[in-house]
Amino acid sequence: MKSLVTFEITDRIAWVRFNRPEKRNAMSPALNRRMLEVLDELEFREDAGVVVLTGEGSAWSAGMDLQEYFRENEARGLGAVRQAQREAYGWWRRLRWYQKPTIAMVNGWCFGGGYAPLFGCDLAYAAEDAKFGLSEINWGILPGGGATKVARELLSFRRAMYHALTGETIDGKRAADWGLVNEAVPAAQLRERVTAVAKVLLEKNPVALKATKDAVRRVAEMTFDNAEDYLVRAQEAANSFDNEGRKEGIRQFIDEKSYKPGLGAYRKKPRK
Ligand code: ACO
């Protein structure tokens, strides 16, 4: 049986693919289970420093599978519905707090439930002609599974409301303009652009990357004072995992004068 999610690792970048192109990478329960396995497998591997999530074929993901996720589970009853939700929400949550930095490489269609992993990824790059939509309203439901929350987190109130109420699609360029993704580039340059961003991340201290990505997400729901306190403690906790990294960074700047932290990363020890 073909794998619904595939991955390969090249130069420390793990390229993970939704692999149901014939169903536009709609998220079925089987795909959701497989995705969690793949994320598990990659999370602490030494040979991968950044995870990119992309789609095979013309879609990134056409959202939840209306047949296998909704109709079939609703026919089985509430227990099946909840189970399918747990599986889907489970890997999206996992992605939000993933150990390694993650990049969504949106190559094509991105609908509804697809907004959850889109937000789960730390950064997002789209093809200019990719299409994004909260299509739920078009078939008579609200954007659930976190999609409404994602729209409110990433878009202005007016844009989120318009996007959700009309179900109109926007292209990659507009998605970048609205802040749904970091940047949109011509499809032919998408992989190259994402590779370049991933390489920047690969130069950084991995403990600092994890602490930073969590901090950016966590402080969003804190008061200023709580955030200040959290950040002190988060840095102290990070020190206990990597006490030498930042000392080395300071040493190369202050003593050796071999780099400027304002302009790039310090030299990490070569990997064994
Ligand atoms: N759920 C189940 N099957 C799907 C889904 C989906 N979300 N999206 C596509 N498919 C299936 C189609 O039924 C079709 O199956 P078939 O070949 O067995 O008939 C196959 O994928 C190809 O789909 P087409 O519609 O033929 O592909 P096309 O490229 O013309 O259109 C598009 C792509 C625009 C993505 C279209 O498939 C579509 O509108 N899909 C639904 C998008 C959507 O609204 N998703 C739900 C969001 S809401 C939520 O996630 C909670």
py3Dmol code that shows the C-alpha trace and the ligand (Angstrom):
import py3Dmol

protein = """\
ATOM      1  CA  MET A   1       0.000   0.000   0.000  1.00  0.00           C
ATOM      2  CA  LYS A   2       1.365   3.441  -0.841  1.00  0.00           C
ATOM      3  CA  SER A   3       2.288   5.711   2.007  1.00  0.00           C
ATOM      4  CA  LEU A   4      -0.092   8.634   2.506  1.00  0.00           C
ATOM      5  CA  VAL A   5       2.805  10.713   3.820  1.00  0.00           C
ATOM      6  CA  THR A   6       6.332  10.410   2.503  1.00  0.00           C
ATOM      7  CA  PHE A   7       9.599  12.028   3.472  1.00  0.00           C
ATOM      8  CA  GLU A   8      13.204  12.262   2.436  1.00  0.00           C
ATOM      9  CA  ILE A   9      16.135  14.029   4.067  1.00  0.00           C
ATOM     10  CA  THR A  10      18.554  16.043   1.943  1.00  0.00           C
ATOM     11  CA  ASP A  11      21.333  18.157   3.461  1.00  0.00           C
ATOM     12  CA  ARG A  12      19.643  18.100   6.896  1.00  0.00           C
ATOM     13  CA  ILE A  13      16.274  19.274   5.541  1.00  0.00           C
ATOM     14  CA  ALA A  14      13.425  16.779   5.946  1.00  0.00           C
ATOM     15  CA  TRP A  15      10.946  17.161   3.083  1.00  0.00           C
ATOM     16  CA  VAL A  16       7.632  15.751   4.281  1.00  0.00           C
ATOM     17  CA  ARG A  17       4.850  15.361   1.720  1.00  0.00           C
ATOM     18  CA  PHE A  18       1.115  14.898   1.919  1.00  0.00           C
ATOM     19  CA  ASN A  19       0.895  12.078  -0.598  1.00  0.00           C
ATOM     20  CA  ARG A  20      -2.707  11.699  -1.789  1.00  0.00           C
ATOM     21  CA  PRO A  21      -2.488  13.800  -4.937  1.00  0.00           C
ATOM     22  CA  GLU A  22      -5.447  12.004  -6.525  1.00  0.00           C
ATOM     23  CA  LYS A  23      -7.600  13.304  -3.628  1.00  0.00           C
ATOM     24  CA  ARG A  24      -5.823  16.666  -3.555  1.00  0.00           C
ATOM     25  CA  ASN A  25      -4.129  15.613  -0.298  1.00  0.00           C
ATOM     26  CA  ALA A  26      -7.381  15.764   1.654  1.00  0.00           C
ATOM     27  CA  MET A  27      -6.746  14.731   5.240  1.00  0.00           C
ATOM     28  CA  SER A  28      -8.323  11.342   5.902  1.00  0.00           C
ATOM     29  CA  PRO A  29      -8.010   9.596   9.278  1.00  0.00           C
ATOM     30  CA  ALA A  30      -5.425   7.239   7.773  1.00  0.00           C
ATOM     31  CA  LEU A  31      -3.371  10.176   6.508  1.00  0.00           C
ATOM     32  CA  ASN A  32      -3.571  11.875   9.902  1.00  0.00           C
ATOM     33  CA  ARG A  33      -2.336   8.745  11.662  1.00  0.00           C
ATOM     34  CA  ARG A  34       0.529   8.357   9.224  1.00  0.00           C
ATOM     35  CA  MET A  35       1.504  12.006   9.598  1.00  0.00           C
ATOM     36  CA  LEU A  36       1.829  11.605  13.344  1.00  0.00           C
ATOM     37  CA  GLU A  37       4.084   8.576  12.824  1.00  0.00           C
ATOM     38  CA  VAL A  38       6.300  10.551  10.440  1.00  0.00           C
ATOM     39  CA  LEU A  39       6.526  13.516  12.813  1.00  0.00           C
ATOM     40  CA  ASP A  40       7.423  11.106  15.621  1.00  0.00           C
ATOM     41  CA  GLU A  41      10.106   9.527  13.523  1.00  0.00           C
ATOM     42  CA  LEU A  42      11.712  12.816  12.522  1.00  0.00           C
ATOM     43  CA  GLU A  43      11.438  14.800  15.721  1.00  0.00           C
ATOM     44  CA  PHE A  44      14.713  13.837  17.387  1.00  0.00           C
ATOM     45  CA  ARG A  45      16.704  12.597  14.421  1.00  0.00           C
ATOM     46  CA  GLU A  46      20.202  14.027  14.328  1.00  0.00           C
ATOM     47  CA  ASP A  47      20.388  14.083  10.539  1.00  0.00           C
ATOM     48  CA  ALA A  48      17.494  16.552  10.117  1.00  0.00           C
ATOM     49  CA  GLY A  49      17.490  20.097  11.470  1.00  0.00           C
ATOM     50  CA  VAL A  50      14.459  21.600   9.697  1.00  0.00           C
ATOM     51  CA  VAL A  51      11.190  20.016   8.574  1.00  0.00           C
ATOM     52  CA  VAL A  52       9.403  21.243   5.451  1.00  0.00           C
ATOM     53  CA  LEU A  53       5.776  20.226   4.916  1.00  0.00           C
ATOM     54  CA  THR A  54       4.582  20.204   1.321  1.00  0.00           C
ATOM     55  CA  GLY A  55       2.131  18.416  -0.942  1.00  0.00           C
ATOM     56  CA  GLU A  56       2.443  16.014  -3.842  1.00  0.00           C
ATOM     57  CA  GLY A  57       0.667  17.133  -7.028  1.00  0.00           C
ATOM     58  CA  SER A  58      -1.515  20.198  -7.440  1.00  0.00           C
ATOM     59  CA  ALA A  59      -2.535  20.603  -3.799  1.00  0.00           C
ATOM     60  CA  TRP A  60      -0.910  21.370  -0.496  1.00  0.00           C
ATOM     61  CA  SER A  61      -4.039  20.027   1.195  1.00  0.00           C
ATOM     62  CA  ALA A  62      -7.710  20.327   0.208  1.00  0.00           C
ATOM     63  CA  GLY A  63      -8.589  20.251   3.920  1.00  0.00           C
ATOM     64  CA  MET A  64     -10.462  17.501   5.692  1.00  0.00           C
ATOM     65  CA  ASP A  65     -11.625  14.533   3.651  1.00  0.00           C
ATOM     66  CA  LEU A  66     -15.373  15.106   3.356  1.00  0.00           C
ATOM     67  CA  GLN A  67     -16.010  11.420   2.753  1.00  0.00           C
ATOM     68  CA  GLU A  68     -13.599   9.608   5.066  1.00  0.00           C
ATOM     69  CA  TYR A  69     -13.223  12.177   7.855  1.00  0.00           C
ATOM     70  CA  PHE A  70     -16.758  13.584   7.981  1.00  0.00           C
ATOM     71  CA  ARG A  71     -19.340  11.344   6.345  1.00  0.00           C
ATOM     72  CA  GLU A  72     -17.996   7.929   7.288  1.00  0.00           C
ATOM     73  CA  ASN A  73     -17.265   8.861  10.904  1.00  0.00           C
ATOM     74  CA  GLU A  74     -20.570  10.632  11.391  1.00  0.00           C
ATOM     75  CA  ALA A  75     -22.279   7.442  10.176  1.00  0.00           C
ATOM     76  CA  ARG A  76     -20.346   5.472  12.812  1.00  0.00           C
ATOM     77  CA  GLY A  77     -21.370   7.777  15.656  1.00  0.00           C
ATOM     78  CA  LEU A  78     -19.975  10.289  18.101  1.00  0.00           C
ATOM     79  CA  GLY A  79     -17.149   8.059  19.315  1.00  0.00           C
ATOM     80  CA  ALA A  80     -15.753   7.767  15.798  1.00  0.00           C
ATOM     81  CA  VAL A  81     -16.108  11.512  15.207  1.00  0.00           C
ATOM     82  CA  ARG A  82     -14.211  12.326  18.392  1.00  0.00           C
ATOM     83  CA  GLN A  83     -11.533   9.753  17.619  1.00  0.00           C
ATOM     84  CA  ALA A  84     -10.959  11.268  14.159  1.00  0.00           C
ATOM     85  CA  GLN A  85     -10.807  14.749  15.681  1.00  0.00           C
ATOM     86  CA  ARG A  86      -8.256  13.617  18.260  1.00  0.00           C
ATOM     87  CA  GLU A  87      -6.050  12.151  15.536  1.00  0.00           C
ATOM     88  CA  ALA A  88      -6.189  15.277  13.384  1.00  0.00           C
ATOM     89  CA  TYR A  89      -5.877  17.809  16.187  1.00  0.00           C
ATOM     90  CA  GLY A  90      -3.159  15.644  17.720  1.00  0.00           C
ATOM     91  CA  TRP A  91      -0.668  16.025  14.893  1.00  0.00           C
ATOM     92  CA  TRP A  92      -1.502  19.696  14.383  1.00  0.00           C
ATOM     93  CA  ARG A  93      -0.805  20.399  18.059  1.00  0.00           C
ATOM     94  CA  ARG A  94       2.328  18.328  17.820  1.00  0.00           C
ATOM     95  CA  LEU A  95       3.449  20.477  14.904  1.00  0.00           C
ATOM     96  CA  ARG A  96       2.797  23.736  16.787  1.00  0.00           C
ATOM     97  CA  TRP A  97       5.198  22.645  19.515  1.00  0.00           C
ATOM     98  CA  TYR A  98       7.575  20.616  17.384  1.00  0.00           C
ATOM     99  CA  GLN A  99      11.185  20.247  18.411  1.00  0.00           C
ATOM    100  CA  LYS A 100      12.600  21.402  15.104  1.00  0.00           C
ATOM    101  CA  PRO A 101      11.712  24.506  13.122  1.00  0.00           C
ATOM    102  CA  THR A 102       9.076  23.801  10.505  1.00  0.00           C
ATOM    103  CA  ILE A 103       8.257  25.434   7.180  1.00  0.00           C
ATOM    104  CA  ALA A 104       5.027  25.045   5.207  1.00  0.00           C
ATOM    105  CA  MET A 105       5.804  25.022   1.500  1.00  0.00           C
ATOM    106  CA  VAL A 106       2.371  25.647   0.012  1.00  0.00           C
ATOM    107  CA  ASN A 107       2.574  24.412  -3.552  1.00  0.00           C
ATOM    108  CA  GLY A 108      -1.151  24.517  -4.416  1.00  0.00           C
ATOM    109  CA  TRP A 109      -4.665  24.272  -2.944  1.00  0.00           C
ATOM    110  CA  CYS A 110      -4.973  24.948   0.772  1.00  0.00           C
ATOM    111  CA  PHE A 111      -8.476  24.751   2.230  1.00  0.00           C
ATOM    112  CA  GLY A 112     -10.249  24.661   5.568  1.00  0.00           C
ATOM    113  CA  GLY A 113      -8.624  22.135   7.856  1.00  0.00           C
ATOM    114  CA  GLY A 114      -5.371  22.768   5.983  1.00  0.00           C
ATOM    115  CA  TYR A 115      -5.088  26.052   7.853  1.00  0.00           C
ATOM    116  CA  ALA A 116      -4.309  24.133  11.050  1.00  0.00           C
ATOM    117  CA  PRO A 117      -1.026  22.592   9.854  1.00  0.00           C
ATOM    118  CA  LEU A 118      -0.324  25.828   7.971  1.00  0.00           C
ATOM    119  CA  PHE A 119      -0.347  27.623  11.330  1.00  0.00           C
ATOM    120  CA  GLY A 120       1.359  24.669  12.995  1.00  0.00           C
ATOM    121  CA  CYS A 121       4.394  25.347  10.805  1.00  0.00           C
ATOM    122  CA  ASP A 122       6.596  28.150  12.092  1.00  0.00           C
ATOM    123  CA  LEU A 123       7.118  29.736   8.688  1.00  0.00           C
ATOM    124  CA  ALA A 124       5.130  29.479   5.468  1.00  0.00           C
ATOM    125  CA  TYR A 125       6.048  30.090   1.827  1.00  0.00           C
ATOM    126  CA  ALA A 126       3.579  29.803  -1.031  1.00  0.00           C
ATOM    127  CA  ALA A 127       3.597  29.597  -4.785  1.00  0.00           C
ATOM    128  CA  GLU A 128       2.131  32.817  -6.153  1.00  0.00           C
ATOM    129  CA  ASP A 129      -0.612  30.823  -7.838  1.00  0.00           C
ATOM    130  CA  ALA A 130      -1.458  28.638  -4.814  1.00  0.00           C
ATOM    131  CA  LYS A 131      -5.057  29.087  -3.687  1.00  0.00           C
ATOM    132  CA  PHE A 132      -6.223  29.477  -0.094  1.00  0.00           C
ATOM    133  CA  GLY A 133      -9.793  29.375   1.134  1.00  0.00           C
ATOM    134  CA  LEU A 134     -11.989  28.847   4.180  1.00  0.00           C
ATOM    135  CA  SER A 135     -14.466  26.907   2.068  1.00  0.00           C
ATOM    136  CA  GLU A 136     -16.464  25.575   5.021  1.00  0.00           C
ATOM    137  CA  ILE A 137     -19.177  28.183   4.495  1.00  0.00           C
ATOM    138  CA  ASN A 138     -19.578  26.868   0.944  1.00  0.00           C
ATOM    139  CA  TRP A 139     -20.803  23.534   2.174  1.00  0.00           C
ATOM    140  CA  GLY A 140     -22.635  24.697   5.241  1.00  0.00           C
ATOM    141  CA  ILE A 141     -20.383  24.487   8.295  1.00  0.00           C
ATOM    142  CA  LEU A 142     -18.192  26.898  10.243  1.00  0.00           C
ATOM    143  CA  PRO A 143     -14.406  26.732   9.990  1.00  0.00           C
ATOM    144  CA  GLY A 144     -13.696  24.308  12.834  1.00  0.00           C
ATOM    145  CA  GLY A 145     -10.645  22.318  13.833  1.00  0.00           C
ATOM    146  CA  GLY A 146      -8.878  25.540  14.682  1.00  0.00           C
ATOM    147  CA  ALA A 147      -9.332  27.142  11.251  1.00  0.00           C
ATOM    148  CA  THR A 148     -11.284  30.123  12.611  1.00  0.00           C
ATOM    149  CA  LYS A 149      -8.659  30.576  15.300  1.00  0.00           C
ATOM    150  CA  VAL A 150      -5.889  30.484  12.727  1.00  0.00           C
ATOM    151  CA  ALA A 151      -7.659  33.136  10.661  1.00  0.00           C
ATOM    152  CA  ARG A 152      -7.961  35.396  13.707  1.00  0.00           C
ATOM    153  CA  GLU A 153      -4.357  34.768  14.749  1.00  0.00           C
ATOM    154  CA  LEU A 154      -2.916  35.592  11.348  1.00  0.00           C
ATOM    155  CA  LEU A 155      -5.364  38.032   9.735  1.00  0.00           C
ATOM    156  CA  SER A 156      -6.969  41.299  10.725  1.00  0.00           C
ATOM    157  CA  PHE A 157     -10.529  41.087  12.062  1.00  0.00           C
ATOM    158  CA  ARG A 158     -12.028  42.423   8.822  1.00  0.00           C
ATOM    159  CA  ARG A 159     -10.019  40.100   6.612  1.00  0.00           C
ATOM    160  CA  ALA A 160     -10.695  37.056   8.777  1.00  0.00           C
ATOM    161  CA  MET A 161     -14.401  37.831   8.801  1.00  0.00           C
ATOM    162  CA  TYR A 162     -14.582  38.383   5.056  1.00  0.00           C
ATOM    163  CA  HIS A 163     -12.504  35.300   4.335  1.00  0.00           C
ATOM    164  CA  ALA A 164     -14.652  33.068   6.549  1.00  0.00           C
ATOM    165  CA  LEU A 165     -18.052  34.488   5.524  1.00  0.00           C
ATOM    166  CA  THR A 166     -17.525  34.490   1.757  1.00  0.00           C
ATOM    167  CA  GLY A 167     -15.449  31.348   1.238  1.00  0.00           C
ATOM    168  CA  GLU A 168     -13.701  33.156  -1.600  1.00  0.00           C
ATOM    169  CA  THR A 169     -10.210  31.967  -2.442  1.00  0.00           C
ATOM    170  CA  ILE A 170      -7.155  34.197  -2.374  1.00  0.00           C
ATOM    171  CA  ASP A 171      -3.935  33.467  -4.220  1.00  0.00           C
ATOM    172  CA  GLY A 172      -0.469  33.131  -2.762  1.00  0.00           C
ATOM    173  CA  LYS A 173       0.392  36.766  -3.407  1.00  0.00           C
ATOM    174  CA  ARG A 174      -2.612  37.991  -1.481  1.00  0.00           C
ATOM    175  CA  ALA A 175      -1.982  35.408   1.244  1.00  0.00           C
ATOM    176  CA  ALA A 176       1.465  36.960   1.701  1.00  0.00           C
ATOM    177  CA  ASP A 177       0.014  40.445   1.642  1.00  0.00           C
ATOM    178  CA  TRP A 178      -2.496  39.436   4.335  1.00  0.00           C
ATOM    179  CA  GLY A 179       0.136  37.709   6.491  1.00  0.00           C
ATOM    180  CA  LEU A 180      -1.184  34.179   6.065  1.00  0.00           C
ATOM    181  CA  VAL A 181       2.246  33.197   4.731  1.00  0.00           C
ATOM    182  CA  ASN A 182       5.649  34.857   4.954  1.00  0.00           C
ATOM    183  CA  GLU A 183       6.180  35.218   1.258  1.00  0.00           C
ATOM    184  CA  ALA A 184       4.904  34.126  -2.146  1.00  0.00           C
ATOM    185  CA  VAL A 185       7.251  33.367  -5.033  1.00  0.00           C
ATOM    186  CA  PRO A 186       6.742  31.949  -8.537  1.00  0.00           C
ATOM    187  CA  ALA A 187       6.070  28.204  -8.275  1.00  0.00           C
ATOM    188  CA  ALA A 188       9.304  27.356 -10.092  1.00  0.00           C
ATOM    189  CA  GLN A 189      11.329  29.133  -7.390  1.00  0.00           C
ATOM    190  CA  LEU A 190       9.448  27.876  -4.353  1.00  0.00           C
ATOM    191  CA  ARG A 191      11.717  24.990  -3.425  1.00  0.00           C
ATOM    192  CA  GLU A 192      14.834  27.091  -3.911  1.00  0.00           C
ATOM    193  CA  ARG A 193      13.467  29.858  -1.679  1.00  0.00           C
ATOM    194  CA  VAL A 194      12.425  27.428   1.055  1.00  0.00           C
ATOM    195  CA  THR A 195      15.810  25.705   0.872  1.00  0.00           C
ATOM    196  CA  ALA A 196      17.554  29.064   1.337  1.00  0.00           C
ATOM    197  CA  VAL A 197      15.430  29.868   4.426  1.00  0.00           C
ATOM    198  CA  ALA A 198      15.977  26.378   5.841  1.00  0.00           C
ATOM    199  CA  LYS A 199      19.740  26.815   5.428  1.00  0.00           C
ATOM    200  CA  VAL A 200      19.624  30.029   7.466  1.00  0.00           C
ATOM    201  CA  LEU A 201      17.871  28.119  10.266  1.00  0.00           C
ATOM    202  CA  LEU A 202      20.345  25.253  10.053  1.00  0.00           C
ATOM    203  CA  GLU A 203      23.153  27.635  10.979  1.00  0.00           C
ATOM    204  CA  LYS A 204      21.518  28.559  14.272  1.00  0.00           C
ATOM    205  CA  ASN A 205      21.787  26.970  17.673  1.00  0.00           C
ATOM    206  CA  PRO A 206      18.997  24.313  17.754  1.00  0.00           C
ATOM    207  CA  VAL A 207      18.258  24.792  21.477  1.00  0.00           C
ATOM    208  CA  ALA A 208      17.810  28.513  20.886  1.00  0.00           C
ATOM    209  CA  LEU A 209      15.587  27.831  17.869  1.00  0.00           C
ATOM    210  CA  LYS A 210      13.223  25.644  19.904  1.00  0.00           C
ATOM    211  CA  ALA A 211      13.142  28.104  22.804  1.00  0.00           C
ATOM    212  CA  THR A 212      12.497  30.996  20.424  1.00  0.00           C
ATOM    213  CA  LYS A 213       9.730  29.376  18.393  1.00  0.00           C
ATOM    214  CA  ASP A 214       7.893  28.358  21.564  1.00  0.00           C
ATOM    215  CA  ALA A 215       8.347  31.832  23.010  1.00  0.00           C
ATOM    216  CA  VAL A 216       6.882  33.548  19.947  1.00  0.00           C
ATOM    217  CA  ARG A 217       3.774  31.343  20.232  1.00  0.00           C
ATOM    218  CA  ARG A 218       3.445  31.491  24.026  1.00  0.00           C
ATOM    219  CA  VAL A 219       3.778  35.229  24.571  1.00  0.00           C
ATOM    220  CA  ALA A 220       0.833  35.907  22.259  1.00  0.00           C
ATOM    221  CA  GLU A 221      -1.541  35.047  25.082  1.00  0.00           C
ATOM    222  CA  MET A 222       0.368  36.644  27.980  1.00  0.00           C
ATOM    223  CA  THR A 223       0.399  40.038  29.661  1.00  0.00           C
ATOM    224  CA  PHE A 224       3.648  41.970  29.279  1.00  0.00           C
ATOM    225  CA  ASP A 225       4.756  41.107  32.819  1.00  0.00           C
ATOM    226  CA  ASN A 226       3.945  37.431  32.391  1.00  0.00           C
ATOM    227  CA  ALA A 227       5.824  37.380  29.105  1.00  0.00           C
ATOM    228  CA  GLU A 228       8.867  39.026  30.656  1.00  0.00           C
ATOM    229  CA  ASP A 229       8.904  36.457  33.420  1.00  0.00           C
ATOM    230  CA  TYR A 230       8.290  33.530  31.062  1.00  0.00           C
ATOM    231  CA  LEU A 231      11.146  34.630  28.799  1.00  0.00           C
ATOM    232  CA  VAL A 232      13.622  34.837  31.691  1.00  0.00           C
ATOM    233  CA  ARG A 233      12.690  31.349  32.774  1.00  0.00           C
ATOM    234  CA  ALA A 234      12.600  29.953  29.252  1.00  0.00           C
ATOM    235  CA  GLN A 235      16.151  31.206  28.637  1.00  0.00           C
ATOM    236  CA  GLU A 236      17.354  29.747  31.938  1.00  0.00           C
ATOM    237  CA  ALA A 237      15.754  26.427  31.042  1.00  0.00           C
ATOM    238  CA  ALA A 238      17.398  26.552  27.603  1.00  0.00           C
ATOM    239  CA  ASN A 239      20.763  27.153  29.297  1.00  0.00           C
ATOM    240  CA  SER A 240      20.447  23.876  31.118  1.00  0.00           C
ATOM    241  CA  PHE A 241      20.256  22.092  27.735  1.00  0.00           C
ATOM    242  CA  ASP A 242      22.916  24.172  26.056  1.00  0.00           C
ATOM    243  CA  ASN A 243      25.090  26.117  28.428  1.00  0.00           C
ATOM    244  CA  GLU A 244      28.066  26.244  26.093  1.00  0.00           C
ATOM    245  CA  GLY A 245      26.392  27.552  22.948  1.00  0.00           C
ATOM    246  CA  ARG A 246      25.730  31.093  24.035  1.00  0.00           C
ATOM    247  CA  LYS A 247      29.062  31.326  25.881  1.00  0.00           C
ATOM    248  CA  GLU A 248      30.740  30.364  22.633  1.00  0.00           C
ATOM    249  CA  GLY A 249      28.665  32.976  20.812  1.00  0.00           C
ATOM    250  CA  ILE A 250      29.802  35.652  23.261  1.00  0.00           C
ATOM    251  CA  ARG A 251      33.422  34.423  23.082  1.00  0.00           C
ATOM    252  CA  GLN A 252      33.588  34.588  19.286  1.00  0.00           C
ATOM    253  CA  PHE A 253      32.201  38.132  19.373  1.00  0.00           C
ATOM    254  CA  ILE A 254      33.922  39.688  22.393  1.00  0.00           C
ATOM    255  CA  ASP A 255      37.250  37.825  22.568  1.00  0.00           C
ATOM    256  CA  GLU A 256      37.901  36.462  19.108  1.00  0.00           C
ATOM    257  CA  LYS A 257      36.057  39.231  17.231  1.00  0.00           C
ATOM    258  CA  SER A 258      35.333  36.713  14.496  1.00  0.00           C
ATOM    259  CA  TYR A 259      31.672  37.515  13.850  1.00  0.00           C
ATOM    260  CA  LYS A 260      28.958  40.050  14.651  1.00  0.00           C
ATOM    261  CA  PRO A 261      25.772  38.656  16.224  1.00  0.00           C
ATOM    262  CA  GLY A 262      23.825  41.496  14.643  1.00  0.00           C
ATOM    263  CA  LEU A 263      24.726  40.166  11.218  1.00  0.00           C
ATOM    264  CA  GLY A 264      24.764  36.370  11.456  1.00  0.00           C
ATOM    265  CA  ALA A 265      25.192  33.231  13.578  1.00  0.00           C
ATOM    266  CA  TYR A 266      28.322  32.173  15.471  1.00  0.00           C
ATOM    267  CA  ARG A 267      30.276  29.143  14.209  1.00  0.00           C
ATOM    268  CA  LYS A 268      28.925  25.980  15.701  1.00  0.00           C
ATOM    269  CA  LYS A 269      31.321  23.117  16.373  1.00  0.00           C
ATOM    270  CA  PRO A 270      31.508  20.860  13.302  1.00  0.00           C
ATOM    271  CA  ARG A 271      29.092  17.943  13.559  1.00  0.00           C
ATOM    272  CA  LYS A 272      30.733  14.596  14.249  1.00  0.00           C
TER     273      LYS A 272
END
"""
ligand_1 = """\
51
ACO
N -12.502 15.600 0.623
C -12.698 14.462 -0.102
N -12.340 14.317 -1.382
C -11.747 15.365 -1.957
C -11.521 16.568 -1.298
C -11.910 16.659 0.071
N -11.697 17.754 0.790
N -10.933 17.431 -2.157
C -10.796 16.765 -3.314
N -11.297 15.529 -3.209
C -11.359 14.486 -4.230
C -12.488 14.686 -5.221
O -13.702 14.184 -4.714
C -11.969 13.902 -6.407
O -12.161 12.532 -6.155
P -12.517 11.519 -7.376
O -11.392 11.644 -8.355
O -12.578 10.189 -6.718
O -13.814 12.009 -7.937
C -10.467 14.156 -6.352
O -10.178 14.546 -5.020
C -10.016 15.270 -7.273
O -10.804 16.408 -6.984
P -11.334 17.388 -8.123
O -12.394 18.224 -7.488
O -11.667 16.644 -9.340
O -9.986 18.230 -8.375
P -9.797 19.703 -8.980
O -8.338 19.834 -9.168
O -10.718 19.923 -10.139
O -10.281 20.696 -7.825
C -10.311 21.450 -5.519
C -9.479 20.832 -6.674
C -10.686 22.895 -5.872
C -9.378 21.403 -4.305
C -11.596 20.636 -5.277
O -11.280 19.257 -5.214
C -12.327 21.011 -4.013
O -13.049 21.982 -3.979
N -12.101 20.219 -2.902
C -12.737 20.486 -1.653
C -12.050 21.625 -0.917
C -12.721 21.859 0.421
O -13.672 22.586 0.486
N -12.243 21.161 1.448
C -12.889 21.117 2.719
C -12.505 22.309 3.501
S -13.468 22.378 4.986
C -12.642 21.484 6.127
O -11.529 21.070 5.906
C -13.243 21.262 7.452
"""
view = py3Dmol.view(width=600, height=400)
view.addModel(protein, "pdb")
view.setStyle({"model": 0}, {"cartoon": {"style": "trace"}})
view.addModel(ligand_1, "xyz")
view.setStyle({"model": 1}, {"stick": {}})
view.zoomTo()
view.show()
